[in-house]
Amino acid sequence: LLNINVGGKLFQISYKVAARYPVTRLGKLAIYTDPMKKLQLCDDYSVQKNEYFFDRDPSIFHYIFHFYCSGVLWVMDEMCPSNFVEEIKYWGIHLKYSQRCCRILLEEKQDELSEYLKIQKELEAELEPLDSAEQFEGKFLGRFRKMIWNLIENPYSSVAAKIIAVLSSFFVLISIVGMTLSTVEEMKHKTGKIWMEQLEMICAIFFTSEYLMRVISSSSFKNFLRAAFNAVDLVAILPFYIQILFENLDEGDMLYHEELHKMENVSKLGKVLKLIKLMRIFRILKLARHSTGLRAFGFTMRQCYQQVCCLFLFIAMGVFTFSALMHSVEHDVPGTNFTSIPNAWWWAAVSLSTVGYGDTVPDTVLGRMVAFACISFGIILNGMPISILYNKFSDYYAKLKAHENET
């Protein structure tokens, strides 16, 4: 018998049984005749007891021992898949000796564990700043740039940093409120317009100062430009300066062009300015820098993009299918709005979303049956991804919040 001591527990295996698997560690131990080769396979050897010692997990070796006795490798559900794979790799036993059901369960658990670790790593990276305080050591104006970095990127470093973080969110909200009020008829008069312009200028000055401070405190300008939050900051301040540029160009055109040509330019410029002013709505994305909930939502969308894309695919299929059916049964009705399949797309999209504006409705019995089928399909379709998205969002939010508190 081959005396095997694994972690303090003694196992006895016949030399003949172990030799049936010559590729494994115990199989080599049984067939080798050179004592030096045998010592290389184990951690220690007791001459008095003729016992080979292995400093491994004895609980998992029970399954290895059972494998040599029966020829089948069993995998229990409660075991850690990484630990089990590491152990059988040490003993030189391949996973192919296990039953198919065990192998499928183990591979599923491995995939789940890998996915969990990947998400955990990405969640931690979500809260990690682009730079760290240590990267400024030995660099030009390192202490000064580190101080600015703490003020802008680390709101928990000091009271001043916390105030700047609060001010950043405050100016974002003020800017959005100002943009909203500027569309109110009463605020379009001269006094209100001046107030709105002054408010926009103050917000733009603050956002520009904040952006410049981030540029100064960045250790790598290339990485700074690649960061998504910094791109949002740039989009937040560009409309103000583009608007000033276009207004100056407009004044130049007023001096050198004829009246008709001027009016055309003013009309075109007005449309461009409206589009540029609309870009200010992206400033609300700046709140994600200081909002764990918005970060968790964005992270959920990135992790669940396959489910979301699948949902949009089902919606598109439903829209095309039910609009074609509705056109088939309703196109002969006098005064119908379903004159073509593209004209029925809006009805199908609204019905699938279960909103039902009622602006376009079927008149025939068959049309109402198609509409009922469309609405029923929409209810089932809308209910499918909600639980998945919400559960993942709540899980990611809790993990981000916990990691943020630890930090």
ChimeraX attribute file (.defattr): number of C-alpha atoms within 10 A of each C-alpha:
attribute: neighborCount
match mode: 1-to-1
recipient: residues
	/A:1	13
	/A:2	18
	/A:3	16
	/A:4	20
	/A:5	21
	/A:6	20
	/A:7	14
	/A:8	13
	/A:9	13
	/A:10	13
	/A:11	17
	/A:12	12
	/A:13	16
	/A:14	13
	/A:15	16
	/A:16	13
	/A:17	18
	/A:18	23
	/A:19	18
	/A:20	16
	/A:21	18
	/A:22	16
	/A:23	15
	/A:24	19
	/A:25	19
	/A:26	26
	/A:27	20
	/A:28	19
	/A:29	24
	/A:30	22
	/A:31	16
	/A:32	14
	/A:33	10
	/A:34	9
	/A:35	9
	/A:36	9
	/A:37	12
	/A:38	19
	/A:39	14
	/A:40	10
	/A:41	16
	/A:42	17
	/A:43	12
	/A:44	15
	/A:45	16
	/A:46	10
	/A:47	8
	/A:48	6
	/A:49	8
	/A:50	12
	/A:51	17
	/A:52	22
	/A:53	21
	/A:54	18
	/A:55	12
	/A:56	16
	/A:57	15
	/A:58	18
	/A:59	12
	/A:60	17
	/A:61	19
	/A:62	13
	/A:63	18
	/A:64	19
	/A:65	17
	/A:66	13
	/A:67	16
	/A:68	19
	/A:69	14
	/A:70	9
	/A:71	15
	/A:72	16
	/A:73	23
	/A:74	18
	/A:75	19
	/A:76	14
	/A:77	11
	/A:78	6
	/A:79	13
	/A:80	13
	/A:81	20
	/A:82	13
	/A:83	12
	/A:84	18
	/A:85	15
	/A:86	11
	/A:87	17
	/A:88	19
	/A:89	14
	/A:90	12
	/A:91	17
	/A:92	17
	/A:93	20
	/A:94	13
	/A:95	18
	/A:96	10
	/A:97	13
	/A:98	17
	/A:99	13
	/A:100	11
	/A:101	10
	/A:102	16
	/A:103	17
	/A:104	12
	/A:105	15
	/A:106	22
	/A:107	12
	/A:108	13
	/A:109	17
	/A:110	16
	/A:111	13
	/A:112	12
	/A:113	15
	/A:114	13
	/A:115	12
	/A:116	12
	/A:117	12
	/A:118	11
	/A:119	15
	/A:120	15
	/A:121	11
	/A:122	14
	/A:123	19
	/A:124	13
	/A:125	11
	/A:126	15
	/A:127	16
	/A:128	12
	/A:129	10
	/A:130	14
	/A:131	17
	/A:132	15
	/A:133	16
	/A:134	9
	/A:135	13
	/A:136	20
	/A:137	12
	/A:138	9
	/A:139	10
	/A:140	9
	/A:141	12
	/A:142	17
	/A:143	14
	/A:144	12
	/A:145	22
	/A:146	22
	/A:147	16
	/A:148	18
	/A:149	24
	/A:150	18
	/A:151	23
	/A:152	21
	/A:153	21
	/A:154	17
	/A:155	18
	/A:156	13
	/A:157	13
	/A:158	11
	/A:159	11
	/A:160	14
	/A:161	20
	/A:162	17
	/A:163	12
	/A:164	16
	/A:165	20
	/A:166	13
	/A:167	13
	/A:168	21
	/A:169	19
	/A:170	13
	/A:171	19
	/A:172	24
	/A:173	17
	/A:174	15
	/A:175	24
	/A:176	17
	/A:177	12
	/A:178	17
	/A:179	19
	/A:180	11
	/A:181	16
	/A:182	18
	/A:183	10
	/A:184	11
	/A:185	9
	/A:186	12
	/A:187	15
	/A:188	14
	/A:189	11
	/A:190	10
	/A:191	10
	/A:192	16
	/A:193	15
	/A:194	13
	/A:195	14
	/A:196	20
	/A:197	14
	/A:198	12
	/A:199	17
	/A:200	19
	/A:201	15
	/A:202	14
	/A:203	23
	/A:204	21
	/A:205	14
	/A:206	17
	/A:207	20
	/A:208	17
	/A:209	12
	/A:210	15
	/A:211	18
	/A:212	12
	/A:213	16
	/A:214	21
	/A:215	17
	/A:216	16
	/A:217	25
	/A:218	22
	/A:219	21
	/A:220	13
	/A:221	12
	/A:222	9
	/A:223	12
	/A:224	18
	/A:225	14
	/A:226	10
	/A:227	11
	/A:228	10
	/A:229	16
	/A:230	18
	/A:231	13
	/A:232	17
	/A:233	19
	/A:234	16
	/A:235	18
	/A:236	25
	/A:237	21
	/A:238	16
	/A:239	19
	/A:240	20
	/A:241	13
	/A:242	14
	/A:243	17
	/A:244	12
	/A:245	11
	/A:246	15
	/A:247	16
	/A:248	12
	/A:249	12
	/A:250	16
	/A:251	12
	/A:252	11
	/A:253	15
	/A:254	16
	/A:255	10
	/A:256	10
	/A:257	12
	/A:258	10
	/A:259	11
	/A:260	9
	/A:261	13
	/A:262	17
	/A:263	13
	/A:264	11
	/A:265	15
	/A:266	17
	/A:267	12
	/A:268	11
	/A:269	17
	/A:270	15
	/A:271	11
	/A:272	14
	/A:273	19
	/A:274	11
	/A:275	12
	/A:276	17
	/A:277	16
	/A:278	12
	/A:279	16
	/A:280	19
	/A:281	16
	/A:282	15
	/A:283	21
	/A:284	15
	/A:285	16
	/A:286	20
	/A:287	19
	/A:288	17
	/A:289	17
	/A:290	15
	/A:291	12
	/A:292	19
	/A:293	18
	/A:294	15
	/A:295	21
	/A:296	24
	/A:297	19
	/A:298	14
	/A:299	20
	/A:300	20
	/A:301	16
	/A:302	11
	/A:303	16
	/A:304	17
	/A:305	12
	/A:306	11
	/A:307	15
	/A:308	15
	/A:309	11
	/A:310	13
	/A:311	16
	/A:312	12
	/A:313	12
	/A:314	13
	/A:315	20
	/A:316	15
	/A:317	12
	/A:318	20
	/A:319	24
	/A:320	16
	/A:321	15
	/A:322	25
	/A:323	25
	/A:324	18
	/A:325	17
	/A:326	26
	/A:327	22
	/A:328	16
	/A:329	18
	/A:330	22
	/A:331	15
	/A:332	11
	/A:333	13
	/A:334	9
	/A:335	8
	/A:336	14
	/A:337	17
	/A:338	24
	/A:339	17
	/A:340	15
	/A:341	20
	/A:342	14
	/A:343	14
	/A:344	21
	/A:345	22
	/A:346	15
	/A:347	25
	/A:348	28
	/A:349	22
	/A:350	19
	/A:351	24
	/A:352	26
	/A:353	16
	/A:354	16
	/A:355	11
	/A:356	15
	/A:357	10
	/A:358	10
	/A:359	9
	/A:360	16
	/A:361	16
	/A:362	21
	/A:363	13
	/A:364	12
	/A:365	11
	/A:366	15
	/A:367	18
	/A:368	16
	/A:369	13
	/A:370	18
	/A:371	22
	/A:372	13
	/A:373	15
	/A:374	26
	/A:375	22
	/A:376	14
	/A:377	18
	/A:378	23
	/A:379	15
	/A:380	11
	/A:381	17
	/A:382	14
	/A:383	10
	/A:384	12
	/A:385	15
	/A:386	11
	/A:387	10
	/A:388	12
	/A:389	18
	/A:390	13
	/A:391	12
	/A:392	19
	/A:393	22
	/A:394	15
	/A:395	14
	/A:396	22
	/A:397	21
	/A:398	15
	/A:399	16
	/A:400	21
	/A:401	16
	/A:402	11
	/A:403	13
	/A:404	13
	/A:405	8
	/A:406	7
	/A:407	9
